[in-house]
């Protein structure tokens, strides 16, 4: 099944489920509210009238956004590191998230990099979960890009200040449920900048897969329906190039995962045009 959040002609948002070629309304303003209220209930029984609108940020208010860095072997190599024994984790706030077609606006002069990622959407409460329990708790998957401000990230050993700028982590366009997509089978994760492919990785090469990550995170913090876990980025980031390359004002960043869709985000450094 495919789910999304739409903005309708009246300016309001609604959670929706795809039925055929159409979207049917669910009784919640977005997928965050839907999962937090109706998790465990069959979505088809809650579906209402057919609606039309613009696809927007699907999950605007997760209680947690947990990210894994250095999780593809090729990316670990290009960053000059050894394969990790444990996941390298950091957190974002919900304010960091933005929509699948939103502009990403930042001050001029920053070193802004791309990081295409598969994001896991949690569908059950998890605390101290086994791997099997964590796998059962995966509601679905969506596309994300962990757009990173590298010069701020490098200011200290902690990455947070380079990873949590407001409205810089696009996700979407839809959430595809776990019964229709399995990263263990191998899912391509792709990034293009102005039409040029910069990243193409496969989830078969993840060091820690989705179930591993959810189980590990749930050991020290509770995960709730609607929470997001970003699984890391493959090789090909701008920071790893020689010399490093970063996003320019006006660049079009496209992030694609076949079977889910593509998000398209224009980079905006407004002071560079003043």
Order of alpha helices (4+ residues) and beta strands (2+ residues): beta-beta-beta-alpha-beta-beta-beta-alpha-beta-beta-beta-beta-beta-alpha-beta-beta-alpha-alpha-beta-beta-beta-alpha-beta-beta-beta
